[in-house]
Amino acid sequence: MTKNLGNAEPSAPAKDTNPSLLSKAAPALFPLVVVALGYVVGRQFFGF
């Protein structure tokens, strides 16, 4: 029962925004952070 009232704005066009360096590096750094966190927790609890 939806009517097209004709006043809805079209979705914004996909802008070519330049992604920041952090957003490019974050996926690559994520495993490193997980490993470092695991090392710190392991050392804390298990005395590695």
Secondary structure, 3 states (H helix, E strand, C coil): CCCCCCCCCCCCCCCCCCCCHHHHHHHHHHHHHHHHHHHHHHHHHHCC
